[in-house]
Amino acid sequence: MKPPPFAYHAPRDLGAALRTLAEVGAEGGKVLAGGQSLIPMLNMRLAAPGHLVDINRVAGLDGLEVTPEGVRVGALVRHSDAERAGAHPLLTQALRLVAHPVIRNRGTVVGSLVHADPAAELPAVLAVLGGHVRLARWDGGPEGGAEGGAVVTRDVPAAEFFLGPMESAARPGELAVSAFFPAVEEGVGVAFREVARRHGDYALAGVCALVTPDGWARVACIGVGPVPVVVELDGLAGAAGAVRAATDPDDDLHATAAYRRHLVGVLAERALHDAAREGAAAHGP
């Protein structure tokens, strides 16, 4: 199938991109970065934007900045580039589980977050770490024009960014310019476990976990709710039951709700023990 007609825009700087989005946002403007989710949706007529804003020529959005506080990933950083950088242990683990190499070579980290698929790995990583997404828009001044305008940004925490299946807090006219993944403190172990019907498929359920040296833990679950399900735990005992109680999966053609709920408990136990073991090894005697 072919996509429905749309007007194509290819801005070359952030200001131009945001001005274009401000002008067309109310008419159904969509941003094209990696396009690994958007293009199939267009071809299947699941999306029909009047305008497509291609940001691949916009300078300054392809940076990956590592600081002691964490990793900031620009809107044009591909999955494969972030994976090879190995700048964050949990992000790196999750990226290895994303689809297939051909998808990772083109798809973007930030694009996956904005797509907000509840079965995707990266929203769960951002949620369990307590990261945020930076959104930018064009403020054209009191009359809304380009003259005297400026780029305005806001940081939206993961807990407020994912609103529902395929629904994020990005408003019409806004562009997600980066995502920030907080660093993992010394001695904290991390792990990601998931089960899919075939390698590269979306997971039936998955769990990413972090465990501190004193036994406190947090997990984020995928595939068992409309957004990543975050659960905090005082210890590893009883983790499976606590996680199952917090999830609300649906039946679908791939698995029943009961199976997903059982599976996420098993994965939570495994991810937590993997994370605890990794943290103990890193912490040393």
C-alpha positions as CSV (number, residue, x, y, z in Angstrom):
1,M,0.0,0.0,0.0
2,K,1.0,3.6,-0.5
3,P,0.7,6.4,2.1
4,P,-2.1,9.0,1.7
5,P,-1.0,12.4,0.3
6,F,0.9,14.8,2.5
7,A,3.1,17.9,2.2
8,Y,6.8,17.2,2.8
9,H,9.0,19.6,4.8
10,A,12.8,19.3,5.3
11,P,14.0,22.0,7.6
12,R,17.7,22.4,8.2
13,D,17.8,24.0,11.7
14,L,15.9,23.6,14.9
15,G,14.2,27.0,14.7
16,A,12.9,26.3,11.2
17,A,11.7,22.8,12.2
18,L,9.8,24.2,15.2
19,R,8.3,27.1,13.2
20,T,7.0,24.5,10.6
21,L,5.6,22.4,13.4
22,A,3.9,25.4,14.9
23,E,2.3,26.2,11.6
24,V,1.1,22.7,10.7
25,G,0.7,21.1,14.1
26,A,-3.1,21.7,14.3
27,E,-3.4,20.2,10.8
28,G,-1.9,16.8,11.8
29,G,1.8,17.4,11.3
30,K,4.0,14.3,12.0
31,V,7.8,14.3,12.6
32,L,10.0,11.9,10.6
33,A,13.3,10.8,12.3
34,G,13.9,7.1,11.9
35,G,10.5,6.4,10.5
36,Q,10.5,2.7,11.6
37,S,7.1,3.0,13.1
38,L,5.7,6.0,11.2
39,I,6.3,4.7,7.7
40,P,4.5,1.4,8.1
41,M,1.6,3.3,9.8
42,L,1.4,5.6,6.8
43,N,1.5,2.7,4.3
44,M,-1.2,0.9,6.1
45,R,-3.3,4.1,6.4
46,L,-3.3,3.9,10.2
47,A,-2.0,7.5,10.1
48,A,-2.8,10.2,7.6
49,P,-1.0,13.5,8.5
50,G,-1.4,16.5,6.3
51,H,2.3,17.4,6.7
52,L,5.5,15.4,7.3
53,V,8.4,17.3,8.9
54,D,11.6,15.5,8.2
55,I,14.2,16.5,10.9
56,N,17.1,14.4,9.6
57,R,18.9,17.5,8.2
58,V,18.5,19.5,11.4
59,A,21.9,20.1,12.9
60,G,22.6,19.5,16.6
61,L,20.1,16.6,17.2
62,D,22.5,13.7,16.7
63,G,24.6,14.1,19.9
64,L,25.0,11.6,22.7
65,E,26.3,13.4,25.8
66,V,27.7,11.4,28.8
67,T,28.1,13.1,32.1
68,P,28.4,11.8,35.7
69,E,24.7,12.5,36.1
70,G,23.6,10.4,33.1
71,V,23.3,10.2,29.4
72,R,21.5,12.6,27.1
73,V,20.5,11.2,23.8
74,G,19.6,13.5,20.9
75,A,16.6,13.1,18.7
76,L,18.6,11.7,15.7
77,V,20.7,9.1,17.6
78,R,20.0,5.7,16.1
79,H,19.5,2.6,18.3
80,S,22.6,1.0,16.9
81,D,24.8,4.1,17.6
82,A,23.5,4.3,21.2
83,E,24.1,0.6,21.6
84,R,27.7,0.7,20.3
85,A,28.4,3.7,22.6
86,G,27.7,1.5,25.6
87,A,27.3,4.7,27.7
88,H,24.6,3.3,30.0
89,P,24.4,-0.3,31.1
90,L,20.6,-0.7,31.2
91,L,20.0,1.3,28.0
92,T,22.6,-0.9,26.3
93,Q,20.9,-4.1,27.4
94,A,17.5,-2.9,26.3
95,L,18.7,-1.8,22.9
96,R,20.0,-5.2,22.1
97,L,16.5,-6.5,22.5
98,V,14.9,-4.0,20.1
99,A,13.7,-5.6,16.8
100,H,16.4,-6.5,14.3
101,P,19.7,-4.9,13.3
102,V,18.2,-3.3,10.1
103,I,15.6,-1.6,12.3
104,R,18.2,-0.5,14.9
105,N,20.3,1.0,12.2
106,R,17.6,3.5,11.3
107,G,15.3,3.8,14.3
108,T,15.9,6.4,16.9
109,V,15.9,6.2,20.7
110,V,13.8,9.3,21.2
111,G,11.4,8.3,18.4
112,S,10.7,5.1,20.2
113,L,9.9,7.0,23.4
114,V,7.5,9.4,21.6
115,H,5.8,6.5,19.8
116,A,4.9,5.3,23.4
117,D,4.2,1.6,22.5
118,P,3.5,-0.1,25.8
119,A,5.3,-3.2,24.5
120,A,8.5,-1.3,23.6
121,E,11.7,-1.6,25.7
122,L,12.9,2.0,25.9
123,P,9.9,3.6,27.6
124,A,10.4,1.1,30.4
125,V,14.1,2.0,30.7
126,L,13.3,5.7,31.0
127,A,10.5,5.0,33.5
128,V,12.5,2.7,35.8
129,L,15.4,5.2,35.9
130,G,13.2,8.2,36.4
131,G,14.5,10.0,33.3
132,H,12.8,12.7,31.2
133,V,12.1,13.8,27.7
134,R,13.0,17.3,26.6
135,L,10.3,18.9,24.3
136,A,10.8,22.1,22.3
137,R,8.4,24.4,20.6
138,W,8.6,27.8,18.8
139,D,7.4,30.8,20.7
140,G,6.7,33.4,18.1
141,G,6.0,36.2,20.4
142,P,2.7,38.0,21.2
143,E,1.5,37.9,17.6
144,G,2.7,34.3,16.9
145,G,5.0,35.3,14.1
146,A,8.6,34.3,13.5
147,E,10.1,37.7,14.2
148,G,11.4,38.0,17.7
149,G,10.5,34.3,18.4
150,A,12.6,31.8,20.4
151,V,12.9,28.2,21.1
152,V,11.2,27.2,24.4
153,T,11.8,23.8,26.0
154,R,10.3,21.8,28.9
155,D,11.4,18.6,30.5
156,V,8.7,16.0,31.1
157,P,9.4,13.2,33.6
158,A,8.8,9.7,32.4
159,A,6.0,9.3,34.9
160,E,4.1,12.1,33.2
161,F,5.3,11.5,29.6
162,F,3.6,8.2,28.8
163,L,-0.2,8.8,28.8
164,G,-1.5,5.7,27.2
165,P,-0.9,3.3,24.3
166,M,0.8,5.3,21.5
167,E,0.1,8.5,23.4
168,S,2.7,10.8,24.9
169,A,2.7,14.2,26.5
170,A,4.2,15.8,23.3
171,R,1.7,18.5,22.2
172,P,0.9,19.6,18.6
173,G,3.8,21.8,17.5
174,E,6.3,20.3,19.9
175,L,9.4,18.3,19.0
176,A,11.1,15.8,21.3
177,V,14.8,17.0,21.0
178,S,16.4,14.7,23.5
179,A,15.9,12.2,26.3
180,F,17.9,11.9,29.5
181,F,18.7,8.6,31.2
182,P,20.0,9.1,34.7
183,A,23.2,7.3,35.6
184,V,23.1,4.2,37.8
185,E,25.0,4.6,41.1
186,E,27.9,2.5,42.0
187,G,26.9,-0.9,43.3
188,V,23.4,-0.8,41.7
189,G,22.7,-3.8,39.5
190,V,20.5,-3.7,36.4
191,A,18.9,-6.3,34.1
192,F,16.3,-6.6,31.4
193,R,14.4,-9.8,30.7
194,E,11.6,-10.4,28.1
195,V,9.9,-13.1,26.2
196,A,8.8,-12.8,22.6
197,R,7.2,-15.4,20.2
198,R,10.1,-14.9,17.8
199,H,13.4,-13.1,18.1
200,G,12.9,-9.4,17.2
201,D,9.1,-9.4,17.8
202,Y,7.5,-7.2,20.4
203,A,7.7,-8.9,23.8
204,L,4.7,-10.7,25.2
205,A,5.9,-9.3,28.5
206,G,9.2,-7.9,29.8
207,V,10.8,-6.5,32.9
208,C,13.7,-4.2,33.5
209,A,15.1,-4.0,37.0
210,L,17.5,-2.2,39.2
211,V,18.6,-3.4,42.7
212,T,20.6,-1.4,45.2
213,P,23.2,-3.0,47.5
214,D,20.8,-2.8,50.5
215,G,18.1,-4.7,48.6
216,W,15.8,-2.0,47.5
217,A,14.6,-2.5,44.0
218,R,12.5,-1.0,41.2
219,V,11.1,-2.6,38.1
220,A,9.3,-1.4,35.0
221,C,7.2,-3.9,33.1
222,I,6.2,-3.8,29.4
223,G,3.3,-5.5,27.6
224,V,1.1,-5.7,30.7
225,G,-0.5,-2.2,30.8
226,P,-1.3,0.9,28.8
227,V,2.1,2.4,29.8
228,P,5.2,1.0,31.5
229,V,4.2,-0.3,34.9
230,V,6.7,0.8,37.6
231,V,6.8,-1.1,40.9
232,E,9.0,-0.3,43.9
233,L,10.0,-3.2,46.2
234,D,11.6,-3.3,49.6
235,G,13.3,-6.6,48.9
236,L,13.3,-9.5,46.4
237,A,11.0,-11.7,48.5
238,G,7.5,-11.8,47.1
239,A,8.5,-9.7,44.1
240,A,6.5,-11.9,41.6
241,G,3.3,-11.5,43.5
242,A,3.7,-7.7,43.9
243,V,4.4,-7.2,40.3
244,R,1.5,-9.4,39.1
245,A,-0.8,-7.4,41.4
246,A,0.3,-4.1,39.9
247,T,-0.2,-5.1,36.2
248,D,-3.4,-5.1,34.1
249,P,-2.8,-6.9,30.9
250,D,-5.3,-7.6,28.1
251,D,-6.2,-10.7,26.2
252,D,-5.2,-10.6,22.5
253,L,-4.4,-13.0,19.7
254,H,-0.8,-13.5,21.0
255,A,-1.6,-14.4,24.7
256,T,-4.2,-14.3,27.3
257,A,-4.2,-11.8,30.2
258,A,-3.6,-14.6,32.7
259,Y,-0.6,-15.8,30.8
260,R,1.0,-12.4,30.6
261,R,0.4,-11.8,34.3
262,H,2.0,-15.1,35.2
263,L,4.9,-14.4,32.8
264,V,5.6,-10.9,34.1
265,G,6.0,-12.3,37.6
266,V,8.5,-14.9,36.4
267,L,10.4,-12.4,34.5
268,A,10.5,-10.0,37.4
269,E,12.1,-12.6,39.6
270,R,14.7,-13.4,37.0
271,A,15.5,-9.8,36.2
272,L,15.8,-8.9,39.9
273,H,18.1,-11.8,40.7
274,D,20.2,-11.0,37.6
275,A,20.4,-7.3,38.7
276,A,21.3,-8.3,42.3
277,R,24.0,-10.6,41.1
278,E,25.5,-8.0,38.8
279,G,25.4,-5.4,41.5
280,A,27.1,-7.7,44.0
281,A,29.8,-8.5,41.4
282,A,30.5,-4.9,40.7
283,H,30.4,-3.9,44.3
284,G,33.0,-6.5,45.2
285,P,33.6,-8.2,48.6
